[in-house]
Amino acid sequence: MPRASFVLLIAIAVLFGTGTSNQECGPNKEYTTCGSACQPTCSNPEPVQVCTAQCVIGCQCKEGFLLNGAGQCVSPQNC
């Protein structure tokens, strides 16, 4: 019985681990469990406003890329 419980716990851990780490994001995006609510955008590349301290879960632009009006992450020269 203890062996079956151990195997079950391992299976659950693997399922939860792959469920969050294999999120599909578009080009120049990455999945994060605690991203900023104030992403840099083409219209506001350096947000200076005070941003909320909450974590945003989901796909966000990789560092060096900006979010354009179509929701794509592009290099600053392609804005």
N, C-alpha and C positions, 0 to 999 in steps of 0.2 A: 504493500500500500504506500509506504513512504516514497518508493521509487516512482510510482505513477504520479504522485503529487508533484515531485520534483520535475518530471518530464512535462507535466501540464504547466507548471510555472514558467519553465524555459520557453515553451511554445507561446504562451501569452506575451512574454517579454519580447520575443522575436517579432510577433505580430504588431505590437505597439511600436517597436523601434522602427520597423520598415514603413509603418503607416505615416509617420511624420517626416522621415528623412528622404523619401522617394517622391516628394511632391514635384510635379512637372511645372516648370516655369518657362516663360518664353525666352527668346534671345536676350542676352545681357541682363537677365534677372536671376535671382537666387531666392530660395525658400528660407525664411527666417521665422523663428518662434518668438522673437522680441525685436521687431524692427521699429523704426521711427514713424510716428504719425505725421511727420512733416518732411516728406521726401523732397529732395531738390527736383525742380521741374524746369522745363525750358523757359517758362515765363517767370520763374523765381528760382534761379540756380543756387542761390545762397540764402535759404530762409533764415531770417534773423528774428522773426517773431518768437515769442515764448511758446514752446511746444508742450503738449500734454506729456506727462511722464508715463503714460500707459504703453504697454507693449502691443504692437500690431503683428498678428500672426498672418503669414502669407508670403506671396512673392513680392520682392522689391528690387529696384534697380541695383546692380552691382556698383561698387565704388567707381566713380569716374564717369558714370552714365546718368542722364537726366530723363525724367518722365515727360514725354511729349503729350500733346492734346489727344492723341489716338490711343493713349495708354501703353505705348511702347517705350522701351528704354533705349535711348540713342546717345551717341557721343555729342558733346556740346556743339561741335561744328556742324552737326546734322540737325540742329533744332530749327 
